């Protein structure tokens, strides 16, 4: 038998999910004709209220919150949208907190949420550990792509280490031996895992890890521009670049395009995320796909399990979601001795 959601009941009745939620939790707030229609529809389809949503709707706890460090980043925007859809299907209000990597903002948001007895908080990557530790004292917490001390907080993350290896090994299989890396912020577990995957893949192929081929980025478009400027200033350009996320990869493409440098004829490029941004460029980006829907659904499911328990005991889960190489048009195979005599800035100026 089909299990209906609040959103589907609302559509059948021509009402909003919030109105259906009020019928379930505060029926006196809904006018009689509409309330009776909704109640009759629920009886007809055999709708059973979600106990998790009921607990969240009680006077003791209300709603969920989602912390992201940069809502302008398409990866985090997609997380916000998917978690929002999952919450709305259950009639649960979601508060989105865009912190811009500012700990003071995180504290202000957290104080407000705790004062208003938030039911639970989902934290994305980039949120300070002190904020997460404080939140855990007051409410249920789940992390997305953010690692904490093993077994102390439930977390869902992509397989960032193997994703980093996948990207680097793909370039190595295309005969690239001088591979630049645009990293993410320091002390970010997901970014460090991708970096470690890059390092280990090079070592496995007997390629020295060269510090001058690594550029410290911050996952934003602008740092991809800066990274490409850095690599082009080297005596020898890398033949390929692995960017720790797509945003920086697109920044690198933008800079290369402005200088009439071809991706991939002059430099191959691979990203990480598989965000829907490729239609802004002539070439489809080769990248490592994160399964954003799976990340969100696992995180939301864990949160619902936590809120559905009657006791205070809590099992902390750690779920790793596999990544997948998506081959686009920004990488090419090196032939012959090309890898040893790659374009230099001087040669570019002569052409």
NUKEVO-124551 format. One record per residue: residue number from 0; residue in three letters; x, y, z of N, C-alpha, C in turn. Coordinates in steps of 0.02 Angstrom, whole numbers, plus 50000, padded with zeros to 5 digits. Example, Ala and Ser with C-alpha at 12.3 -4.5 7.8 and 13.67 -1.06 7.14 Angstrom:
# NUKEVO-124551
PT|0|ALA|50660|49716|50390|50615|49775|50390|50660|49835|50390
PT|1|SER|50642|49888|50354|50684|49947|50357|50645|50002|50394
//
This chain:
# NUKEVO-124551
PT|0|UNK|50042|49940|50000|50000|50000|50000|50044|50063|50000
PT|1|UNK|50027|50110|49958|50066|50171|49953|50062|50211|50018
PT|2|UNK|50121|50236|50039|50123|50278|50099|50125|50351|50077
PT|3|UNK|50074|50388|50094|50069|50458|50073|50108|50504|50120
PT|4|UNK|50135|50557|50091|50168|50609|50130|50121|50667|50141
PT|5|UNK|50140|50712|50187|50100|50772|50199|50093|50813|50135
PT|6|UNK|50148|50816|50096|50146|50855|50034|50095|50827|49985
PT|7|UNK|50092|50760|49980|50043|50729|49934|49971|50739|49959
PT|8|UNK|49961|50734|50024|49894|50748|50052|49874|50820|50036
PT|9|UNK|49920|50865|50043|49906|50936|50029|49885|50946|49957
PT|10|UNK|49920|50913|49910|49902|50919|49839|49832|50892|49825
PT|11|UNK|49816|50835|49856|49750|50806|49847|49694|50853|49871
PT|12|UNK|49710|50892|49922|49659|50935|49953|49662|51008|49928
PT|13|UNK|49711|51022|49887|49719|51091|49864|49739|51137|49920
PT|14|UNK|49778|51112|49967|49801|51152|50024|49878|51150|50027
PT|15|UNK|49905|51186|50075|49978|51186|50084|49998|51132|50134
PT|16|UNK|50060|51108|50130|50084|51059|50180|50079|51086|50251
PT|17|UNK|50090|51152|50259|50086|51182|50326|50015|51176|50354
PT|18|UNK|49964|51184|50310|49895|51178|50333|49879|51107|50354
PT|19|UNK|49904|51058|50316|49894|50988|50334|49928|50974|50401
PT|20|UNK|49988|51001|50411|50023|50993|50474|49983|51021|50532
PT|21|UNK|49951|51079|50520|49911|51109|50574|49850|51066|50590
PT|22|UNK|49820|51035|50540|49763|50990|50552|49785|50932|50597
PT|23|UNK|49846|50908|50587|49871|50853|50627|49889|50873|50698
PT|24|UNK|49915|50934|50706|49943|50953|50770|49902|51006|50808
PT|25|UNK|49870|51050|50771|49828|51102|50802|49765|51112|50760
PT|26|UNK|49721|51062|50757|49662|51064|50712|49616|51124|50722
PT|27|UNK|49615|51151|50782|49570|51208|50796|49590|51270|50757
PT|28|UNK|49652|51271|50731|49677|51329|50694|49654|51329|50621
PT|29|UNK|49624|51273|50599|49602|51268|50529|49526|51269|50526
PT|30|UNK|49500|51310|50481|49427|51316|50474|49394|51249|50459
PT|31|UNK|49333|51239|50484|49298|51175|50482|49293|51143|50413
PT|32|UNK|49269|51177|50361|49261|51142|50296|49327|51113|50270
PT|33|UNK|49381|51152|50272|49445|51129|50247|49474|51074|50292
PT|34|UNK|49466|51084|50358|49492|51034|50406|49458|50966|50394
PT|35|UNK|49393|50967|50385|49356|50905|50374|49375|50871|50308
PT|36|UNK|49387|50913|50257|49408|50886|50192|49475|50850|50198
PT|37|UNK|49521|50882|50234|49588|50853|50243|49584|50789|50284
PT|38|UNK|49545|50790|50337|49538|50731|50380|49506|50673|50341
PT|39|UNK|49456|50688|50300|49423|50637|50260|49471|50607|50208
PT|40|UNK|49512|50650|50177|49561|50627|50128|49612|50581|50161
PT|41|UNK|49635|50599|50221|49683|50558|50256|49654|50490|50274
PT|42|UNK|49590|50489|50293|49558|50425|50308|49551|50382|50245
PT|43|UNK|49533|50414|50190|49522|50378|50127|49585|50344|50102
PT|44|UNK|49641|50379|50105|49704|50351|50079|49743|50313|50132
PT|45|UNK|49718|50312|50194|49751|50276|50248|49814|50309|50273
PT|46|UNK|49814|50376|50273|49873|50413|50295|49887|50403|50369
PT|47|UNK|49951|50389|50385|49972|50383|50455|50022|50439|50470
PT|48|UNK|50009|50479|50521|50055|50533|50538|50125|50508|50553
PT|49|UNK|50175|50545|50532|50245|50528|50546|50261|50545|50619
PT|50|UNK|50282|50495|50659|50295|50508|50730|50354|50556|50740
PT|51|UNK|50401|50558|50692|50458|50603|50698|50434|50675|50692
PT|52|UNK|50391|50687|50642|50365|50755|50632|50322|50776|50691
PT|53|UNK|50285|50728|50719|50243|50745|50777|50286|50767|50836
PT|54|UNK|50342|50732|50846|50386|50751|50901|50415|50820|50889
PT|55|UNK|50435|50833|50826|50463|50899|50810|50411|50954|50819
PT|56|UNK|50348|50936|50809|50295|50987|50812|50270|50999|50883
PT|57|UNK|50297|50962|50931|50275|50970|51000|50302|51036|51028
PT|58|UNK|50276|51055|51085|50296|51118|51116|50369|51116|51140
PT|59|UNK|50396|51055|51150|50464|51052|51176|50517|51064|51122
PT|60|UNK|50503|51043|51060|50551|51051|51005|50514|51072|50942
PT|61|UNK|50548|51112|50901|50515|51134|50840|50565|51143|50784
PT|62|UNK|50556|51105|50730|50593|51115|50668|50665|51090|50667
PT|63|UNK|50695|51096|50609|50764|51078|50597|50802|51138|50570
PT|64|UNK|50868|51135|50577|50911|51188|50549|50967|51155|50508
PT|65|UNK|50991|51191|50458|51045|51169|50416|51097|51224|50412
PT|66|UNK|51159|51209|50431|51214|51257|50428|51256|51243|50366
PT|67|UNK|51268|51294|50324|51314|51288|50268|51361|51349|50269
PT|68|UNK|51422|51339|50244|51471|51393|50249|51467|51442|50191
PT|69|UNK|51436|51422|50134|51432|51467|50077|51374|51445|50032
PT|70|UNK|51318|51478|50040|51258|51458|50002|51264|51475|49928
PT|71|UNK|51312|51518|49910|51323|51535|49840|51359|51479|49802
PT|72|UNK|51391|51435|49839|51423|51377|49808|51369|51328|49787
PT|73|UNK|51366|51310|49723|51311|51266|49699|51306|51200|49736
PT|74|UNK|51363|51173|49759|51361|51110|49796|51319|51117|49859
PT|75|UNK|51331|51171|49897|51293|51182|49958|51221|51203|49943
PT|76|UNK|51211|51240|49888|51143|51259|49869|51101|51197|49854
PT|77|UNK|51131|51147|49822|51095|51085|49807|51079|51046|49871
PT|78|UNK|51124|51048|49920|51110|51017|49985|51052|51051|50019
PT|79|UNK|51052|51118|50018|50997|51156|50048|50931|51136|50016
PT|80|UNK|50930|51133|49949|50867|51118|49915|50842|51048|49931
PT|81|UNK|50889|50998|49931|50867|50929|49943|50844|50919|50015
PT|82|UNK|50881|50945|50063|50860|50939|50133|50794|50975|50143
PT|83|UNK|50786|51033|50110|50723|51070|50115|50665|51030|50089
PT|84|UNK|50674|50995|50033|50621|50953|50005|50603|50896|50052
PT|85|UNK|50654|50864|50080|50642|50808|50125|50604|50831|50188
PT|86|UNK|50623|50889|50214|50589|50915|50273|50516|50934|50257
PT|87|UNK|50506|50966|50199|50439|50987|50181|50392|50928|50170
PT|88|UNK|50419|50873|50143|50378|50813|50134|50350|50788|50200
PT|89|UNK|50385|50802|50255|50362|50781|50321|50329|50837|50359
PT|90|UNK|50319|50895|50326|50287|50951|50360|50331|50982|50414
PT|91|UNK|50398|50977|50405|50445|51003|50455|50477|51067|50429
PT|92|UNK|50472|51121|50466|50505|51183|50444|50581|51178|50449
PT|93|UNK|50616|51207|50400|50689|51205|50398|50717|51275|50400
PT|94|UNK|50762|51289|50446|50797|51353|50449|50866|51344|50420
PT|95|UNK|50883|51383|50368|50948|51379|50335|50993|51435|50362
PT|96|UNK|51051|51417|50386|51099|51465|50414|51161|51467|50370
PT|97|UNK|51168|51522|50333|51226|51532|50289|51279|51570|50329
PT|98|UNK|51332|51536|50349|51378|51566|50398|51437|51604|50367
PT|99|UNK|51451|51591|50302|51508|51623|50268|51574|51612|50305
PT|100|UNK|51580|51552|50335|51641|51533|50372|51658|51583|50427
PT|101|UNK|51608|51612|50458|51616|51662|50510|51592|51632|50577
PT|102|UNK|51637|51619|50623|51619|51587|50686|51572|51630|50727
PT|103|UNK|51577|51695|50722|51532|51739|50759|51460|51731|50734
PT|104|UNK|51452|51725|50668|51386|51713|50640|51359|51646|50664
PT|105|UNK|51403|51595|50664|51382|51529|50687|51356|51533|50758
PT|106|UNK|51390|51569|50801|51370|51575|50871|51303|51610|50877
PT|107|UNK|51292|51663|50839|51228|51699|50841|51171|51654|50820
PT|108|UNK|51181|51618|50763|51130|51572|50740|51116|51518|50793
PT|109|UNK|51169|51490|50820|51161|51435|50868|51125|51457|50931
PT|110|UNK|51143|51515|50957|51110|51541|51016|51035|51549|51004
PT|111|UNK|51018|51576|50946|50948|51587|50930|50911|51520|50925
PT|112|UNK|50941|51472|50891|50909|51407|50881|50899|51370|50947
PT|113|UNK|50951|51372|50989|50946|51337|51054|50895|51371|51099
PT|114|UNK|50893|51437|51097|50843|51474|51137|50772|51455|51117
PT|115|UNK|50765|51439|51051|50698|51421|51026|50689|51345|51020
PT|116|UNK|50733|51308|51054|50726|51235|51061|50719|51200|50993
PT|117|UNK|50768|51210|50950|50768|51178|50885|50770|51102|50893
PT|118|UNK|50735|51065|50851|50732|50993|50858|50797|50958|50841
PT|119|UNK|50833|50984|50791|50897|50954|50771|50932|50998|50721
PT|120|UNK|50998|50990|50715|51038|51030|50669|51081|50984|50626
PT|121|UNK|51080|50997|50560|51124|50963|50513|51179|51013|50494
PT|122|UNK|51242|50994|50503|51298|51038|50488|51334|51014|50425
PT|123|UNK|51345|51060|50378|51386|51045|50321|51459|51058|50336
PT|124|UNK|51503|51043|50287|51574|51056|50294|51587|51131|50303
PT|125|UNK|51641|51147|50339|51661|51217|50346|51637|51249|50410
PT|126|UNK|51598|51214|50451|51574|51241|50514|51624|51225|50569
PT|127|UNK|51639|51273|50613|51689|51264|50666|51671|51207|50713
PT|128|UNK|51721|51170|50734|51709|51115|50781|51680|51140|50846
PT|129|UNK|51700|51199|50868|51673|51227|50930|51598|51238|50925
PT|130|UNK|51574|51257|50867|51502|51267|50856|51465|51200|50860
PT|131|UNK|51494|51149|50828|51464|51083|50827|51462|51054|50898
PT|132|UNK|51517|51061|50934|51520|51035|51003|51469|51069|51048
PT|133|UNK|51460|51134|51039|51411|51171|51079|51340|51149|51063
PT|134|UNK|51327|51139|50997|51260|51119|50976|51241|51051|51004
PT|135|UNK|51290|51007|51008|51278|50939|51032|51253|50937|51104
PT|136|UNK|51269|50989|51142|51247|50991|51212|51172|51005|51218
PT|137|UNK|51143|51034|51164|51074|51058|51169|51025|51021|51124
PT|138|UNK|51049|50989|51070|51003|50960|51022|51036|50903|50985
PT|139|UNK|50998|50871|50941|51025|50817|50900|51066|50846|50842
PT|140|UNK|51121|50813|50825|51166|50839|50774|51185|50783|50724
PT|141|UNK|51186|50801|50660|51210|50756|50607|51256|50798|50562
PT|142|UNK|51310|50768|50537|51357|50803|50495|51355|50777|50423
PT|143|UNK|51364|50823|50375|51371|50804|50304|51440|50826|50281
PT|144|UNK|51479|50778|50256|51547|50792|50231|51590|50827|50283
PT|145|UNK|51578|50812|50345|51615|50844|50400|51632|50791|50451
PT|146|UNK|51696|50778|50463|51715|50725|50509|51729|50754|50579
PT|147|UNK|51708|50715|50629|51721|50734|50698|51756|50674|50731
PT|148|UNK|51759|50673|50795|51789|50616|50830|51747|50554|50820
PT|149|UNK|51780|50501|50800|51746|50439|50782|51697|50416|50835
PT|150|UNK|51634|50404|50814|51584|50376|50859|51550|50425|50905
PT|151|UNK|51566|50490|50901|51536|50539|50946|51479|50578|50915
PT|152|UNK|51480|50585|50848|51426|50620|50813|51413|50582|50748
PT|153|UNK|51349|50574|50730|51332|50540|50668|51353|50583|50608
PT|154|UNK|51380|50551|50556|51403|50589|50499|51394|50549|50435
PT|155|UNK|51382|50586|50381|51376|50557|50314|51425|50595|50270
PT|156|UNK|51467|50561|50234|51514|50596|50191|51528|50556|50128
PT|157|UNK|51550|50591|50076|51572|50558|50015|51638|50523|50029
PT|158|UNK|51656|50476|49986|51720|50443|49991|51773|50489|49960
PT|159|UNK|51790|50542|49997|51833|50594|49970|51904|50569|49955
PT|160|UNK|51929|50524|49996|51996|50498|49984|51999|50460|49918
PT|161|UNK|51954|50412|49910|51954|50374|49848|51936|50416|49788
PT|162|UNK|51895|50468|49799|51880|50514|49744|51942|50551|49722
PT|163|UNK|51984|50571|49770|52048|50603|49753|52094|50557|49716
PT|164|UNK|52095|50494|49736|52135|50444|49700|52108|50433|49630
PT|165|UNK|52042|50428|49623|52011|50417|49558|52032|50471|49508
PT|166|UNK|52027|50533|49531|52043|50590|49488|52116|50588|49466
PT|167|UNK|52161|50577|49514|52232|50577|49498|52252|50517|49456
PT|168|UNK|52225|50459|49471|52241|50399|49432|52217|50406|49360
PT|169|UNK|52160|50438|49350|52135|50449|49282|52184|50490|49242
PT|170|UNK|52210|50544|49272|52259|50586|49238|52324|50547|49226
PT|171|UNK|52345|50507|49274|52405|50466|49265|52396|50415|49208
PT|172|UNK|52337|50387|49202|52323|50340|49148|52323|50374|49080
PT|173|UNK|52314|50440|49080|52318|50479|49018|52389|50503|49005
PT|174|UNK|52437|50474|49042|52509|50487|49034|52532|50554|49063
PT|175|UNK|52492|50585|49104|52514|50647|49137|52558|50629|49196
PT|176|UNK|52613|50664|49203|52660|50653|49258|52672|50717|49298
PT|177|UNK|52656|50774|49268|52662|50838|49303|52591|50863|49316
PT|178|UNK|52564|50846|49375|52493|50859|49390|52488|50909|49448
PT|179|UNK|52460|50968|49432|52449|51017|49484|52387|51000|49525
PT|180|UNK|52385|51026|49585|52327|51014|49629|52305|51079|49662
PT|181|UNK|52241|51096|49655|52212|51154|49689|52175|51127|49749
PT|182|UNK|52200|51140|49808|52172|51110|49869|52116|51152|49897
PT|183|UNK|52081|51123|49946|52031|51160|49984|52062|51189|50046
PT|184|UNK|52022|51219|50090|52048|51251|50151|52084|51201|50196
PT|185|UNK|52133|51224|50233|52168|51182|50280|52121|51161|50337
PT|186|UNK|52133|51102|50363|52095|51074|50419|52023|51058|50402
PT|187|UNK|52007|51054|50337|51941|51028|50317|51950|50955|50301
PT|188|UNK|51918|50910|50337|51929|50838|50325|51916|50817|50253
PT|189|UNK|51863|50842|50221|51849|50821|50153|51904|50843|50105
PT|190|UNK|51928|50905|50114|51981|50931|50071|52046|50894|50083
PT|191|UNK|52061|50879|50146|52123|50842|50162|52121|50771|50135
PT|192|UNK|52062|50740|50137|52055|50672|50109|52069|50673|50034
PT|193|UNK|52045|50723|49999|52056|50728|49926|52131|50738|49912
PT|194|UNK|52163|50780|49953|52234|50792|49947|52273|50727|49959
PT|195|UNK|52254|50690|50011|52289|50627|50026|52280|50576|49970
PT|196|UNK|52221|50576|49939|52209|50532|49882|52254|50549|49824
PT|197|UNK|52263|50614|49812|52308|50640|49760|52380|50619|49774
PT|198|UNK|52403|50630|49835|52472|50612|49853|52485|50537|49845
PT|199|UNK|52438|50497|49871|52449|50424|49871|52448|50395|49800
PT|200|UNK|52406|50424|49757|52404|50400|49688|52470|50414|49653
PT|201|UNK|52498|50473|49664|52563|50490|49635|52617|50442|49660
PT|202|UNK|52618|50430|49726|52668|50386|49755|52663|50315|49726
PT|203|UNK|52601|50292|49717|52591|50225|49690|52620|50218|49620
PT|204|UNK|52619|50272|49582|52647|50272|49514|52721|50291|49513
PT|205|UNK|52750|50302|49573|52820|50319|49577|52835|50391|49556
PT|206|UNK|52784|50435|49561|52792|50505|49542|52806|50546|49606
PT|207|UNK|52859|50585|49608|52872|50627|49667|52815|50677|49680
PT|208|UNK|52799|50687|49743|52750|50738|49762|52787|50805|49766
PT|209|UNK|52771|50851|49722|52806|50915|49718|52764|50971|49748
PT|210|UNK|52789|51001|49801|52752|51053|49836|52735|51112|49790
PT|211|UNK|52780|51127|49742|52768|51184|49698|52709|51173|49651
PT|212|UNK|52686|51110|49646|52628|51095|49604|52563|51094|49643
PT|213|UNK|52565|51116|49706|52505|51119|49747|52489|51192|49766
PT|214|UNK|52427|51212|49754|52406|51280|49768|52350|51278|49820
PT|215|UNK|52356|51319|49872|52305|51322|49925|52245|51363|49903
PT|216|UNK|52188|51329|49893|52127|51364|49874|52078|51367|49932
PT|217|UNK|52018|51395|49918|51967|51400|49972|51899|51376|49948
PT|218|UNK|51898|51339|49892|51837|51310|49862|51795|51361|49825
PT|219|UNK|51816|51424|49821|51777|51475|49786|51805|51485|49716
PT|220|UNK|51762|51510|49672|51778|51522|49601|51841|51564|49594
PT|221|UNK|51846|51616|49636|51903|51663|49630|51969|51629|49643
PT|222|UNK|51971|51581|49689|52035|51549|49703|52056|51503|49646
PT|223|UNK|52009|51481|49605|52026|51444|49545|52061|51489|49494
PT|224|UNK|52039|51551|49490|52072|51601|49446|52143|51612|49471
PT|225|UNK|52150|51623|49537|52216|51635|49566|52262|51574|49556
PT|226|UNK|52234|51514|49563|52274|51454|49555|52301|51448|49484
PT|227|UNK|52259|51461|49435|52281|51457|49365|52336|51509|49352
PT|228|UNK|52329|51568|49379|52382|51619|49372|52448|51593|49402
PT|229|UNK|52443|51559|49458|52502|51532|49491|52536|51480|49447
PT|230|UNK|52497|51432|49422|52526|51378|49382|52556|51404|49317
PT|231|UNK|52525|51455|49288|52551|51483|49225|52615|51523|49235
PT|232|UNK|52629|51541|49298|52690|51579|49313|52750|51533|49327
PT|233|UNK|52737|51467|49330|52792|51420|49342|52837|51414|49280
PT|234|UNK|52901|51398|49289|52946|51389|49231|52918|51338|49181
PT|235|UNK|52888|51284|49207|52853|51235|49165|52783|51226|49191
PT|236|UNK|52736|51233|49146|52666|51223|49166|52655|51148|49182
PT|237|UNK|52611|51133|49229|52589|51063|49236|52550|51044|49173
PT|238|UNK|52552|50981|49155|52513|50959|49096|52440|50948|49114
PT|239|UNK|52427|50942|49179|52358|50931|49202|52350|50961|49272
PT|240|UNK|52288|50978|49289|52272|51005|49354|52211|50968|49382
PT|241|UNK|52216|50949|49445|52159|50920|49482|52136|50972|49532
PT|242|UNK|52074|50994|49525|52046|51044|49571|52002|51008|49623
PT|243|UNK|52009|51027|49686|51972|50993|49740|51897|51006|49739
PT|244|UNK|51875|51052|49697|51803|51058|49685|51790|51090|49617
PT|245|UNK|51729|51085|49593|51712|51111|49527|51714|51187|49524
PT|246|UNK|51695|51221|49578|51695|51294|49578|51764|51320|49560
PT|247|UNK|51816|51294|49592|51884|51317|49577|51905|51296|49507
PT|248|UNK|51881|51237|49485|51897|51215|49417|51869|51264|49366
PT|249|UNK|51807|51286|49378|51777|51334|49331|51813|51401|49333
PT|250|UNK|51839|51420|49392|51879|51481|49396|51942|51474|49355
PT|251|UNK|51973|51414|49358|52034|51402|49319|52019|51403|49244
PT|252|UNK|51963|51374|49224|51943|51376|49153|51933|51447|49130
PT|253|UNK|51899|51487|49172|51886|51557|49155|51951|51595|49142
PT|254|UNK|52000|51585|49186|52064|51620|49178|52100|51596|49115
PT|255|UNK|52100|51531|49103|52133|51504|49044|52102|51531|48981
PT|256|UNK|52036|51533|48980|52000|51558|48921|52017|51631|48907
PT|257|UNK|52024|51671|48960|52040|51742|48951|52110|51752|48921
PT|258|UNK|52154|51702|48928|52222|51706|48901|52230|51664|48837
PT|259|UNK|52173|51641|48811|52174|51600|48749|52214|51536|48758
PT|260|UNK|52212|51508|48818|52243|51444|48834|52189|51390|48830
PT|261|UNK|52203|51338|48793|52153|51287|48780|52152|51234|48835
PT|262|UNK|52091|51220|48859|52079|51162|48903|52038|51113|48861
PT|263|UNK|52065|51055|48842|52123|51021|48870|52186|51020|48826
PT|264|UNK|52186|51055|48769|52244|51048|48724|52309|51071|48757
PT|265|UNK|52306|51126|48795|52366|51150|48829|52373|51121|48899
PT|266|UNK|52318|51119|48936|52318|51091|49004|52253|51052|49014
PT|267|UNK|52259|50991|49039|52199|50952|49056|52176|50972|49126
PT|268|UNK|52111|50964|49139|52083|50987|49202|52027|50940|49225
PT|269|UNK|52029|50923|49289|51976|50881|49319|51953|50912|49384
PT|270|UNK|51888|50910|49397|51860|50940|49458|51834|50888|49506
PT|271|UNK|51791|50910|49552|51763|50866|49604|51697|50896|49626
PT|272|UNK|51642|50860|49618|51575|50877|49642|51522|50857|49591
PT|273|UNK|51534|50876|49525|51484|50867|49473|51424|50913|49483
PT|274|UNK|51438|50977|49495|51384|51026|49502|51358|51045|49433
PT|275|UNK|51294|51065|49427|51263|51081|49362|51282|51151|49339
PT|276|UNK|51345|51160|49319|51370|51225|49301|51404|51224|49232
PT|277|UNK|51409|51163|49204|51449|51154|49143|51420|51189|49082
PT|278|UNK|51355|51203|49082|51325|51233|49023|51348|51305|49012
PT|279|UNK|51385|51334|49060|51411|51401|49052|51477|51401|49012
PT|280|UNK|51503|51341|48998|51567|51336|48963|51559|51292|48901
PT|281|UNK|51606|51300|48855|51603|51262|48793|51617|51188|48803
PT|282|UNK|51658|51172|48852|51678|51102|48864|51647|51076|48928
PT|283|UNK|51623|51014|48926|51595|50982|48986|51651|50960|49031
PT|284|UNK|51648|50980|49094|51702|50967|49141|51706|50893|49160
PT|285|UNK|51766|50865|49156|51779|50799|49185|51784|50808|49260
PT|286|UNK|51750|50766|49298|51746|50778|49371|51733|50713|49409
PT|287|UNK|51737|50718|49474|51718|50664|49519|51650|50681|49548
PT|288|UNK|51602|50637|49536|51533|50651|49557|51522|50632|49630
PT|289|UNK|51496|50680|49668|51469|50664|49734|51394|50652|49726
PT|290|UNK|51368|50601|49760|51297|50586|49757|51262|50629|49810
PT|291|UNK|51243|50690|49791|51214|50738|49838|51149|50713|49866
PT|292|UNK|51107|50682|49824|51043|50657|49849|51054|50604|49903
PT|293|UNK|51102|50559|49892|51116|50507|49942|51143|50537|50007
PT|294|UNK|51187|50586|50001|51214|50619|50061|51157|50648|50103
PT|295|UNK|51112|50684|50069|51057|50717|50105|51007|50667|50133
PT|296|UNK|50990|50617|50094|50940|50568|50117|50966|50528|50176
PT|297|UNK|51029|50509|50175|51058|50474|50233|51059|50519|50294
PT|298|UNK|51080|50581|50286|51085|50627|50343|51016|50641|50372
PT|299|UNK|50967|50653|50328|50899|50667|50352|50869|50605|50385
PT|300|UNK|50883|50546|50356|50857|50485|50386|50885|50472|50455
PT|301|UNK|50950|50485|50464|50981|50477|50530|50949|50525|50580
PT|302|UNK|50939|50587|50558|50908|50636|50602|50838|50614|50623
PT|303|UNK|50799|50588|50576|50732|50565|50592|50733|50507|50642
PT|304|UNK|50783|50462|50634|50790|50407|50681|50805|50433|50751
PT|305|UNK|50849|50482|50755|50866|50510|50821|50805|50542|50854
PT|306|UNK|50767|50579|50815|50710|50614|50843|50652|50567|50857
PT|307|UNK|50654|50508|50827|50599|50460|50838|50609|50417|50898
PT|308|UNK|50668|50419|50929|50681|50377|50988|50650|50409|51050
PT|309|UNK|50623|50365|51093|50594|50389|51155|50647|50398|51210
PT|310|UNK|50701|50360|51204|50752|50363|51257|50806|50413|51237
PT|311|UNK|50850|50427|51284|50905|50473|51271|50966|50438|51241
PT|312|UNK|50964|50372|51237|51021|50336|51208|51023|50349|51134
PT|313|UNK|51083|50354|51106|51089|50371|51036|51149|50334|51005
PT|314|UNK|51135|50298|50952|51188|50264|50915|51214|50312|50861
PT|315|UNK|51279|50323|50859|51308|50368|50810|51332|50329|50750
PT|316|UNK|51308|50348|50692|51324|50312|50630|51375|50352|50589
PT|317|UNK|51413|50316|50549|51456|50347|50499|51445|50312|50432
PT|318|UNK|51419|50349|50384|51403|50321|50318|51448|50354|50266
PT|319|UNK|51481|50314|50226|51524|50339|50172|51489|50324|50105
PT|320|UNK|51478|50377|50066|51444|50371|50002|51496|50369|49946
PT|321|UNK|51494|50318|49903|51544|50312|49849|51542|50372|49801
PT|322|UNK|51600|50386|49771|51605|50436|49718|51612|50402|49651
PT|323|UNK|51606|50441|49597|51608|50412|49530|51642|50459|49482
PT|324|UNK|51688|50433|49441|51721|50474|49390|51672|50487|49333
PT|325|UNK|51664|50551|49315|51621|50571|49259|51667|50602|49206
PT|326|UNK|51676|50566|49151|51722|50589|49099|51687|50640|49055
PT|327|UNK|51718|50699|49050|51691|50752|49008|51738|50766|48950
PT|328|UNK|51752|50830|48940|51791|50851|48882|51852|50894|48900
PT|329|UNK|51873|50892|48964|51927|50937|48986|51992|50900|49000
PT|330|UNK|51997|50837|48981|52060|50800|48990|52077|50766|48924
PT|331|UNK|52142|50763|48909|52164|50727|48849|52226|50686|48864
PT|332|UNK|52236|50634|48824|52293|50589|48833|52355|50620|48802
PT|333|UNK|52411|50619|48839|52474|50643|48813|52506|50590|48769
PT|334|UNK|52535|50611|48714|52567|50565|48667|52642|50579|48664
PT|335|UNK|52682|50528|48654|52754|50536|48644|52788|50571|48701
PT|336|UNK|52832|50617|48685|52872|50653|48735|52842|50719|48755
PT|337|UNK|52778|50730|48737|52746|50794|48751|52748|50812|48825
PT|338|UNK|52742|50760|48867|52741|50773|48939|52807|50802|48965
PT|339|UNK|52862|50791|48928|52927|50816|48950|52944|50884|48922
PT|340|UNK|52906|50907|48873|52921|50971|48842|52858|51014|48836
PT|341|UNK|52823|51019|48893|52758|51052|48893|52767|51127|48883
PT|342|UNK|52713|51158|48861|52712|51230|48849|52737|51269|48909
PT|343|UNK|52776|51319|48897|52799|51364|48949|52770|51432|48934
PT|344|UNK|52771|51479|48983|52747|51546|48970|52782|51578|48911
PT|345|UNK|52848|51567|48904|52885|51598|48849|52860|51572|48781
PT|346|UNK|52848|51506|48778|52823|51479|48715|52754|51506|48700
PT|347|UNK|52712|51514|48750|52645|51541|48740|52649|51612|48712
PT|348|UNK|52696|51652|48736|52702|51720|48713|52725|51722|48640
PT|349|UNK|52763|51671|48617|52789|51671|48549|52737|51650|48497
PT|350|UNK|52684|51618|48521|52635|51592|48473|52583|51644|48458
//
